Amino acid sequence: MRDEQAALDIVQDSMLKLSEKYGANPATELPMLFQRILQNTIRDYYRRYKVRATWTTQLSSLLSAKDAAEETDPLETLAPAEDSNQALGPPDHLEKSQLIDSIEGELRKLPPRQREAFLLRYWEEMDVAETAKAMGCSEGSVKTHCSRATHTLASALKRKGITL
């Protein structure tokens, strides 16, 4: 790992998982269990990184050349400014509500399992394991459903001329 903070987070998460799930096991078993948990946590980190990179790349294709040059995060463009206490004016409010309606319309067009996986992962901010448990399927299925949903949404929004 090149990112020291991410490495420390991975080790900490692995130690928490070990203590939560295997705390009652004999001490002789813990080193091998920890090694396996650490390997899986590292794999999960890289998988999440790859998905985020793909999602960011797809969203960045919706940005204009000017926005892309500024290296802005496309997901942050929809969030209101933290220091903004002013209410939106009528034209801005209308534009925002139309954008939200368009996104919700495209979400409704997704197959039910893709929509469920997408909303649980990105709107509810559940991790892959929690989403898989909630949906009653494997983690691989969750990842597949989310990937397909993001590709479909990005394409549909781009076809409508929506730039984020």
Helices and strands as residue ranges (DSSP letters): H 4-22, H 30-60, H 65-69, G 74-77, H 90-109, H 112-118, I 119-123, H 128-135, H 139-159
